[in-house]
Amino acid sequence: MKSQSVFYSAVVATTAAAVVTIVGCTSEPPQNTDSPAVPAVAQTPLPSAATVAESAETGAKDANEMHPHKPGSHGGIIIPIGSDSYHAEAVIEKGGDFRLLMLGKDESRIQEVDLQPIKAYVKVVGDPDATPIDMKAVPQEGDGPDKTSQFVGQLPETLRGRQLEVTIPNLRIAGERFRVGFTTVTENHDEQMPEAIAKNEEEKLFLTPGGHYTDADIKANGGVTASVKFKGIPSAHDNKAKPGDRLCPISMTKANPKFTWIVGGKPYQFCCPPCIEEFVKNAKESPDPLMDPESYVK
């Protein structure tokens, strides 16, 4: 099956037990602060998009030696910063919102940083040119004055749903400056998981009956698409299913009961909304009888 790159806030991104290819982040010496009127970020010219893209590819090779990180609580990719001194969770949502959530050395702790504009250079894996994206500080509830634990940008449509490499060349944390980079490519689940479909195609798929997928199924599922029903629920893919665990019929990873969908009058459990899309599509097009939900057990 095709791979997908995004983090679904329901996402994509993609990505729980997979060993994520990430770019290690290197600390740079603090700027001279004798002149407080000039922000540190303004004293260092940003590199060209081509230079950033090249540094991301080089750094990714070294980062493979780092230990794997747990999936983020928002379904994103956990990125180590400064040899694991800090972390961030990168979440790319279906509508193109790109969020960077700051975390501490302990990945379960939120890390506040100074308010600052940052710029991310984003390119499709394999492409030579990167697109600069402005990431604005958007403080979360509980962040202190002049502090933020979240940055938000918007991916252009040409980059959505693609496998991406991202480099942020300048990020200040606790008086130090770091270069942060990562890729949305994963080594296993993405190869199994289907691509998300366009909104109009998704509505046609879920809201019209066909084959083994009936009007009664549509009503039982709330008369909505999977992306609408499960919006905001993170997809934490688990390749380590234990005997007796339910399996996703598409990826054969551990299923999440939160992602249950009625097909043929029976409840099936999945790992994420894109796998539901694939299963419903198969149910509508294939003349073969559906396997019973109990068939998908470890």
C-alpha positions in Angstrom: 0.0 0.0 0.0 1.0 3.6 -0.4 2.6 5.5 2.5 1.4 8.6 4.1 3.3 11.3 5.9 1.2 13.4 7.9 0.4 13.4 11.4 -3.1 13.2 11.9 -4.3 15.0 14.8 -6.3 12.1 14.4 -2.5 11.6 12.3 -0.1 11.8 10.5 2.2 11.9 10.9 2.0 8.1 11.8 4.2 6.7 13.9 4.1 5.2 17.3 6.3 2.2 17.6 8.1 3.0 14.3 11.8 4.0 14.6 11.4 7.6 13.2 14.2 9.0 11.1 15.0 12.3 12.8 17.6 14.9 12.4 19.8 15.4 15.5 20.0 18.9 16.9 23.2 20.6 17.7 23.6 23.4 20.2 25.4 26.6 19.1 27.2 29.1 21.4 24.9 31.7 22.9 24.9 35.1 21.1 26.7 38.1 22.7 24.0 39.8 24.7 25.8 43.0 25.3 23.3 44.8 23.2 19.9 43.7 24.4 18.1 45.8 21.8 19.1 43.3 19.1 17.4 39.9 19.5 19.8 37.0 19.2 17.8 35.5 16.4 18.3 38.6 14.3 22.1 38.5 14.6 22.5 35.3 12.6 21.4 35.3 8.9 19.2 32.4 8.0 20.7 30.0 5.4 19.3 29.6 2.0 16.6 27.0 1.4 19.0 24.8 -0.6 21.6 24.9 2.2 19.0 24.0 4.8 17.8 21.1 2.7 21.3 19.8 2.4 22.0 20.1 6.1 18.8 18.2 6.9 19.8 15.3 4.7 23.3 15.2 6.3 22.0 15.4 9.8 19.5 12.7 9.3 22.2 10.1 8.8 23.8 10.8 12.2 20.4 10.9 13.9 19.8 7.2 13.0 22.2 6.3 15.8 20.0 7.9 18.4 17.6 5.9 20.5 14.0 5.6 19.4 11.5 7.9 21.0 7.9 7.3 22.1 5.0 8.6 20.1 3.7 12.0 21.1 0.5 12.4 23.1 -0.9 14.4 20.2 -0.1 11.6 17.6 3.0 13.5 16.4 6.7 12.8 16.1 8.9 13.3 19.1 12.1 15.1 18.1 15.2 15.2 20.4 16.9 18.6 20.7 20.5 19.1 21.9 21.3 15.5 22.5 18.0 14.9 24.3 18.4 18.0 26.6 15.0 19.0 25.3 12.3 17.6 23.0 9.5 18.8 20.7 6.5 17.1 19.2 5.8 17.9 15.6 2.2 17.5 14.6 1.0 18.1 11.0 -2.8 18.2 10.9 -5.0 17.2 8.0 -5.9 20.8 7.2 -2.2 21.7 6.8 -1.7 23.2 10.3 1.9 22.5 11.4 2.4 22.6 15.2 5.6 22.4 17.2 4.9 21.6 20.8 7.9 22.2 23.1 8.8 19.5 25.7 11.5 19.1 28.3 14.2 16.4 28.8 11.3 14.3 30.2 9.1 14.0 27.1 6.0 14.1 29.3 6.7 17.6 30.5 5.9 20.9 28.7 8.8 23.2 28.1 8.2 27.0 28.0 10.5 29.1 25.8 10.8 32.8 25.1 8.4 34.3 22.6 10.2 34.3 19.3 9.4 34.0 15.6 10.9 30.9 14.0 11.2 29.8 10.5 10.9 26.2 9.3 12.3 25.1 5.9 10.2 22.2 4.5 10.7 20.1 1.5 9.4 16.9 0.0 11.8 14.0 0.6 14.0 13.8 -2.5 13.3 17.3 -3.7 16.3 19.8 -3.9 14.3 22.9 -2.8 12.8 23.8 0.5 9.9 26.1 1.2 10.3 28.6 4.1 7.3 28.6 6.5 6.8 31.2 9.3 6.0 29.5 12.7 4.3 31.9 15.1 4.4 31.6 18.8 0.9 30.6 20.0 1.0 30.2 23.8 -1.0 27.4 25.3 -3.2 27.8 28.4 -0.9 27.9 31.4 2.1 29.4 29.6 3.8 32.2 31.6 4.0 35.9 30.5 6.3 36.3 27.4 6.6 32.5 27.2 5.2 29.9 24.8 5.2 26.2 24.5 3.7 26.1 21.0 4.6 27.3 17.5 2.1 27.1 14.6 2.6 27.4 10.9 0.7 26.5 7.8 1.8 24.1 5.1 1.0 25.0 1.5 -1.2 22.6 -0.3 1.7 21.3 -2.4 3.3 19.9 0.7 0.3 18.3 2.4 0.1 14.6 2.6 3.7 14.2 1.4 6.7 12.7 3.1 8.6 15.8 4.3 12.0 16.9 5.7 11.9 19.8 8.0 14.7 22.0 9.3 14.4 24.9 11.8 17.8 26.5 11.8 17.3 28.8 14.8 15.4 28.0 18.0 16.2 29.6 21.4 15.7 27.5 24.6 16.9 28.7 28.0 19.5 31.1 26.5 20.9 28.6 24.0 20.3 28.3 20.3 19.6 25.0 18.5 19.1 23.8 15.0 16.2 21.3 14.9 15.4 18.9 12.1 13.2 15.9 11.4 11.5 13.9 8.7 8.0 12.5 8.6 9.2 9.2 7.1 8.8 6.1 9.2 10.4 2.7 8.6 7.4 0.4 8.9 3.8 1.5 9.5 3.8 4.1 6.8 4.6 1.4 4.3 1.4 -0.4 5.4 -0.9 2.5 5.9 -3.0 3.9 3.1 -3.0 7.5 2.0 -5.7 9.9 3.2 -8.3 10.7 0.5 -9.6 14.2 -0.5 -12.6 15.6 1.4 -15.1 15.2 -1.4 -13.9 11.7 -2.2 -14.1 10.8 1.6 -17.7 12.0 1.8 -18.6 10.0 -1.2 -16.9 6.9 0.2 -18.4 7.1 3.7 -21.9 8.6 3.0 -23.0 6.4 0.1 -23.7 2.7 0.3 -22.2 0.0 -1.9 -21.3 -3.6 -1.8 -21.1 -4.8 1.9 -21.4 -1.2 3.1 -25.0 -0.4 3.7 -27.3 2.6 4.6 -27.7 1.0 8.0 -23.9 1.1 8.4 -23.8 4.8 7.5 -26.5 5.5 10.0 -24.8 3.4 12.7 -21.6 5.4 12.2 -23.4 8.7 12.8 -23.7 9.7 9.2 -20.3 11.3 9.1 -16.8 10.5 7.7 -14.1 8.9 9.8 -12.0 12.1 9.8 -14.9 14.0 11.3 -16.0 11.4 13.8 -12.4 10.9 15.1 -11.1 14.5 14.9 -8.7 15.2 17.7 -8.1 11.6 18.6 -4.3 10.8 18.2 -3.3 7.7 16.3 -0.6 5.8 18.3 0.3 2.8 16.2 1.5 -0.2 18.1 3.4 -3.0 16.4 3.7 -5.0 19.6 0.3 -6.5 19.9 0.0 -9.3 22.5 -2.0 -12.5 22.2 -5.7 -11.7 22.4 -5.3 -8.1 21.2 -7.5 -6.9 18.4 -5.7 -6.1 15.1 -6.3 -3.5 12.5 -7.6 -5.3 9.4 -5.4 -3.1 7.2 -2.1 -2.6 9.0 -2.3 -5.7 11.2 -1.0 -3.5 14.1 -2.7 -3.3 17.4 -6.2 -1.8 17.0 -7.6 1.0 19.1 -11.2 0.5 20.2 -11.7 4.3 19.8 -11.4 3.8 16.1 -14.4 1.4 15.7 -16.4 1.5 12.5 -19.5 -0.5 11.5 -19.2 -2.3 8.2 -21.7 -5.0 7.2 -23.5 -4.5 10.5 -20.5 -5.5 12.5 -18.0 -3.4 14.5 -14.4 -3.5 13.3 -11.5 -1.8 15.2 -8.7 0.0 13.4 -5.4 1.8 14.2 -6.3 5.1 12.5 -8.9 6.8 10.2 -6.9 6.2 6.9 -7.1 2.4 7.6 -10.9 2.7 8.0 -11.1 4.4 4.6 -9.2 1.6 3.0 -11.3 -1.1 4.7 -14.6 0.6 3.7 -13.4 1.0 0.1 -12.5 -2.7 -0.1 -15.9 -3.6 1.5 -17.7 -1.6 -1.2 -15.7 -2.9 -4.2 -14.9 -6.5 -3.3 -17.5 -9.2 -4.0 -15.9 -11.5 -1.5 -17.5 -11.9 1.9 -16.1 -9.8 4.8 -14.1 -11.6 7.4 -15.6 -11.5 10.8 -14.2 -8.9 13.3 -13.1 -11.8 15.5 -10.8 -12.9 12.8 -8.6 -9.9 13.4 -7.1 -11.0 16.8 -3.5 -11.7 17.6 
